[in-house]
């Protein structure tokens, strides 16, 4: 849907001429500032057309290719950071605690299965029924139970159709697809078969935790991969295993196709990878993990007792051999990262990179975390349980990144600066030393107190991510607290003082400007977005709620109510421009123009023509 925004003959509904002029101005502005802009949006939150929705979004869908991605390119966006693309748990839709490393099947665009490309494995009648029912759902929220049921119906039908045709007269198209699928199975069976079996067993026991299964299934891989029981299980589950492989083949195929198309358009996908290992990985490789300790977060101002994440920890002695080469655990980790970089031409965000440098662990069988049963695994030599794992220099603390992660990235042409290291949390001395020595691309989050002027050039600067309130909610809360408590007022005064310094134009009265920021929420928000561009950081990222001016929270850490379900509505473009007219969302011409002027009169004069164009578009977007 296009909307009419006319000013001085410029019309945002008349493509391509005027949108090209707009995009050209924004792109030139970013080049002048040496900045790149990216959006963070999870597949489930991507908008669908009402006529073709399946109840959940996908960057692989036809609507994303035809409407959403082109819209982002018009705003000069060059990267899209998605969620960890793994199989979700049925009990929890969080993509950061997945069931296995198999690909997220809910990103598969069902509509493509009802085309000649897949020889119409899915009937148009079934697709139409799913889309018709999905159109009646609340399009701003994902109902995962509804989605799971419909995807099972559609994908099972597609697989059954394919299977039936392979036993009857094959069409030329199905034959070609069958040969391709056969090749995929040969290449990926060893890695994906355990995930398929794990998924079946979770349904058998109605329990996603292998620790609650019977002994035979709990220890299925402990005695190797050729036991009589495992061989029999493979035979009994051969169709379910192939069905799992079928879904993974389609997902991989669509990812590769979409990456190629996006690349031609100038968009690259950034993956996200959780620090947690999946239960399927731990179940299959129990010998690689510590038995008594789990990864967590130490007590701090926000969590007095610390955070007991429960994530498995690789045995340190298995990561590297004495000669520095990769041990069994190191090879396992290297292979894991290679699979992530393979599908992520824009790079990868590593969740909690601290866990790769100086992890905090605790005794998982103890009821409470205490100084006696928890600590830094590699830097607590005074604790008997950790003494043998002590790393004594920065080289050793940096080894996992230098010998495993970065080589895995390089294998697929991903440079070190495209590895985004989420470094939020307690920065210990070894972590700081590794960050500084390797010049890691970290995060500067303004909601967490980072100011633009202090953001390193190598960092990604952002107002917030999936774990933050939307910037509208953050602003409302800050203004409210400024009037209800001394602490809130002091923070507000400090924040606006720094923000004023970061975004004030030459010859502008800074004290008056600061008062404007303190009296007008929308002025504060526009300055906060401009701060991203006045900062030294060369990469700007915006979570989709902040990008589009949506005042709703996507996820509340530690809660499950209404988390991970928010998504963009079908008329996302109208929403974007309507919100900009109301002072919400990111007005890119305004933010870029502010940053250019903030660099001084001479710099602004040098780019006078560009500023004229940016100011014109700023006015249009506000009208």
Secondary structure as GFF3:
##gff-version 3
##sequence-region A 1 623
A	DSSP	beta_strand	6	7	.	.	.	ID=ss1
A	DSSP	beta_strand	10	11	.	.	.	ID=ss2
A	DSSP	alpha_helix	17	33	.	.	.	ID=ss3
A	DSSP	beta_strand	36	40	.	.	.	ID=ss4
A	DSSP	three_ten_helix	43	45	.	.	.	ID=ss5
A	DSSP	three_ten_helix	50	52	.	.	.	ID=ss6
A	DSSP	alpha_helix	62	63	.	.	.	ID=ss7
A	DSSP	pi_helix	64	68	.	.	.	ID=ss8
A	DSSP	alpha_helix	69	74	.	.	.	ID=ss9
A	DSSP	beta_strand	77	81	.	.	.	ID=ss10
A	DSSP	beta_strand	86	87	.	.	.	ID=ss11
A	DSSP	beta_strand	100	103	.	.	.	ID=ss12
A	DSSP	three_ten_helix	105	107	.	.	.	ID=ss13
A	DSSP	three_ten_helix	110	114	.	.	.	ID=ss14
A	DSSP	three_ten_helix	116	118	.	.	.	ID=ss15
A	DSSP	alpha_helix	124	135	.	.	.	ID=ss16
A	DSSP	alpha_helix	144	166	.	.	.	ID=ss17
A	DSSP	alpha_helix	172	205	.	.	.	ID=ss18
A	DSSP	three_ten_helix	210	212	.	.	.	ID=ss19
A	DSSP	alpha_helix	215	218	.	.	.	ID=ss20
A	DSSP	alpha_helix	228	236	.	.	.	ID=ss21
A	DSSP	alpha_helix	238	265	.	.	.	ID=ss22
A	DSSP	beta_strand	268	273	.	.	.	ID=ss23
A	DSSP	alpha_helix	279	284	.	.	.	ID=ss24
A	DSSP	three_ten_helix	286	288	.	.	.	ID=ss25
A	DSSP	beta_strand	289	297	.	.	.	ID=ss26
A	DSSP	beta_strand	307	314	.	.	.	ID=ss27
A	DSSP	three_ten_helix	316	318	.	.	.	ID=ss28
A	DSSP	alpha_helix	328	342	.	.	.	ID=ss29
A	DSSP	beta_strand	348	350	.	.	.	ID=ss30
A	DSSP	alpha_helix	354	357	.	.	.	ID=ss31
A	DSSP	beta_strand	360	363	.	.	.	ID=ss32
A	DSSP	beta_strand	374	376	.	.	.	ID=ss33
A	DSSP	three_ten_helix	387	389	.	.	.	ID=ss34
A	DSSP	alpha_helix	394	400	.	.	.	ID=ss35
A	DSSP	pi_helix	401	405	.	.	.	ID=ss36
A	DSSP	alpha_helix	406	411	.	.	.	ID=ss37
A	DSSP	three_ten_helix	416	418	.	.	.	ID=ss38
A	DSSP	beta_strand	419	421	.	.	.	ID=ss39
A	DSSP	alpha_helix	429	438	.	.	.	ID=ss40
A	DSSP	beta_strand	443	445	.	.	.	ID=ss41
A	DSSP	three_ten_helix	446	448	.	.	.	ID=ss42
A	DSSP	three_ten_helix	452	454	.	.	.	ID=ss43
A	DSSP	beta_strand	460	462	.	.	.	ID=ss44
A	DSSP	alpha_helix	471	482	.	.	.	ID=ss45
A	DSSP	alpha_helix	486	503	.	.	.	ID=ss46
A	DSSP	alpha_helix	510	519	.	.	.	ID=ss47
A	DSSP	alpha_helix	521	534	.	.	.	ID=ss48
A	DSSP	beta_strand	539	543	.	.	.	ID=ss49
A	DSSP	alpha_helix	544	548	.	.	.	ID=ss50
A	DSSP	alpha_helix	572	581	.	.	.	ID=ss51
A	DSSP	alpha_helix	588	598	.	.	.	ID=ss52
A	DSSP	alpha_helix	601	606	.	.	.	ID=ss53
A	DSSP	alpha_helix	608	622	.	.	.	ID=ss54
###
